Structures are given as C-alpha cells and as structure tokens.
Amino acid sequence: MKIQFDSLNEIISMDGHGAYVWLAVVVSLAILVALLVSPLRSHAQTLNQLRRQLERHAEPPAKQRDD
C-alpha cells in the first residue's frame, strides 16, 4: 500500500482541491450529526410531553366545599 501524500500539508491542500474536499467532508459530517441528534431530541421532547400529561391527569381533583 502506497501513501499518496508525503506530508500533512499535502493532505490538507490536496493539490489545490483541499478547500473543496474538506468543505464537503465538514458539511457531510454536520448533516450526519444533525440526522442523529434531531430524532433523539424529538424523542426526549415527546417523552417530556407525555410525562407532563400523565402528571396532570394523575393529580386528584380538587375537593369542592359545600357552603
């Protein structure tokens, strides 16, 4: 297996194409992270809403005083 680049600087610059390549890598990783985080946050929000609804419905009704 032959290494294509001799230094870290060559890996970063990639013969003048580095800006495009690394921008594509960063954008792709950002999208993947967003696709992982978004459902987790939505799930947590749904669980919190359900917990609040259960707490609200589980409270005993207030007693009415007969005056």
C-alpha positions in Angstrom: 0.0 0.0 0.0 1.5 3.3 -1.1 0.9 6.5 0.8 -0.3 9.2 -1.6 0.9 12.2 0.4 4.3 12.9 1.9 3.2 15.5 4.5 0.2 16.7 6.4 0.3 20.0 4.4 -0.1 18.0 1.2 -3.1 16.1 2.7 -4.7 19.4 3.7 -4.1 21.2 0.3 -4.7 18.1 -1.9 -3.1 19.8 -5.0 -5.3 22.8 -4.7 -8.5 20.9 -4.2 -8.3 20.7 -0.4 -10.7 23.6 0.3 -13.5 21.9 -1.7 -12.8 18.4 -0.4 -12.6 19.4 3.3 -15.6 21.7 3.0 -17.6 18.7 1.6 -16.3 16.5 4.4 -17.3 19.1 7.1 -20.8 19.6 5.5 -21.4 15.9 5.2 -20.4 15.3 8.9 -22.6 18.2 10.0 -25.6 16.7 8.2 -24.9 13.2 9.6 -24.7 14.6 13.2 -27.9 16.6 12.6 -29.6 13.4 11.4 -28.5 11.6 14.5 -29.3 14.4 17.0 -32.7 15.5 15.7 -34.6 12.3 16.4 -33.0 11.9 19.8 -34.1 15.5 20.8 -37.6 14.8 19.3 -37.9 11.6 21.3 -36.8 13.3 24.5 -39.3 16.1 23.9 -42.1 13.7 23.3 -41.3 11.8 26.4 -41.3 15.0 28.4 -44.7 16.0 27.0 -46.2 12.6 27.9 -44.8 12.8 31.4 -46.4 16.2 31.9 -49.7 14.9 30.6 -49.6 11.9 32.9 -48.7 14.1 35.9 -51.6 16.5 35.0 -54.1 13.7 34.7 -52.9 11.7 37.7 -53.5 14.6 40.1 -56.6 14.1 42.2 -59.4 16.6 41.5 -59.7 19.5 43.9 -62.3 19.0 46.6 -65.2 21.3 46.4 -66.5 22.8 49.6 -70.3 22.7 50.2 -71.1 26.1 51.8 
